[in-house]
Amino acid sequence: MKNRSLAIGIGMLCCAAALLQAGCSSLPAVALGPADEGRVITLAPGAAMLIRLEAQFSTGFRWEARSAKGLSEVKDHAVESPDTGITGGIETQVMKLTAISAGEDEVEFSYLQPFRRDVKPAKSFKVKLVIK
């Protein structure tokens, strides 16, 4: 009986994980970078999208994002590595941007080494977020 309960529990957990993965992969996605400085992104309150940024994690660099007014939230979502067999190559850092409240916000993306806070980011750019 315990084995059956364990199997059912594991099955439910797998189903929940699959649903969560399916929900995330159905989000709209946009690739961004420093060339997108000033770009305007429009979302409805509660809506989310995936932001894709090129990164090279082997150098200690990663992207961090900050909302100017707190009307949106940006969280790390995933890292996608190409299956090239090469260590230290370019990867894709995926972040989930969620619009929280109506209004206009600015999100700043900074490419930096988090352990070196005294050093200016190697790259940074801002996008305008219109939430309506």
N, C-alpha and C positions, 0 to 999 in steps of 0.2 A: 504494500500500500504506500509506503514511504517513497519507493522508487517511482511509482506512478504519479504521485503528487509533485515530486521533483521534476519529472519529465514534463508535466503540464506547466509547472512554473517556468521552466526553461523555455518551453514553446511560447508561452505568453510574452516572455521577455524578448525573444527573437522577433515576434510579431510587432511588438512595440518599437523595437529598434528599426525594423524595416519601414514601418509607418513614419517614424521620425526622419529617416534618411530620405524617403520619398517626398515628404513635405519640404525638406530643405532643398532637394535637387529641383523642385518645381518652381523655386523662387527665380525671378528674373535676375540676370547677372550682367555686370558691366565691367570691362577691363579699364582700369584707370592708371594714370601715371602723371609725372610732373607736367607733361604737355597739356593736361586737362585743367590747369590752373584756371579758376573762375567758372568752370562748367556749372550749369544749373541742372539739378536733378529734382524732379517733382514726384512726391509720393503722397498718398492719402494717410491720415492718422492711423496708426496700427499696421500699416503696410511695411513690408521688408524687402530687401534685395541683397544680393551677394556682390561684393566688391572684390575684384581680382587684381592683385598687384604682383609684379615680378620682384623676387627677392633672392638673395644668395645667403642662406642661413649659415653656411660653413664659414663665412667671414665674421659671424657674430652680429650681422645686421638683420633688422626686421622692421616692419612697418608698425607704427602705433598711430592711433587716430583719437582725436579729441573733438567733442562737440562744444562750440563756443557758448551756446545758450542752454544746453541741456534739453533741447526739444527732440533730440535724436540720441540713439545709442548705437555704438559700434563695438562689436565683440569679435575676437578671433573665432574662426569657424573651422578652418581646415588648412592643411598644407598639401599641395599637389606636387609630386615629384615625377618628372619624366622618367620612363623606364629605359634610360640610356646606358646604365651601368657605370656612368661617370660620377665620381665623388666630387662634390663641390660645384656642381653646375647650377644653373638658374632654375629656381622653383617658382611656384605660384602660391602666394599667401592669400587665402580667401577670408574675407571678413564679412560679417552679417551686419548690415545697416538697417535699423528699425526706426521708423518715424513714430515718435511718442505723442506729441501734441501739435496742433495746428500753429502755423506761424512760419517765420523764416529763420534758418539756422545756418551756420557755417561749420563745416567739418574740415579740420586740418589733419593731413596725413604727413607723418615724419618718418623718414628712413634713417634709423640710427642704431647704435650699439647700446642697448639698455643699461649695460654695466659701466658706461662712460657718459654719465649725465652732464659732465662739465664740458663736453665737446658738442659743437653745433651739429645738427643732423646733416648727413651727406646730401639728402634731397628732402624737399618738402613742397607741398602744394595744398591749396584750399579749394573746396567745391562749395557752392551755395546750395542749400537744401530748402526747397519750398514745400511745405506740408499743408495740403488743403484737401 
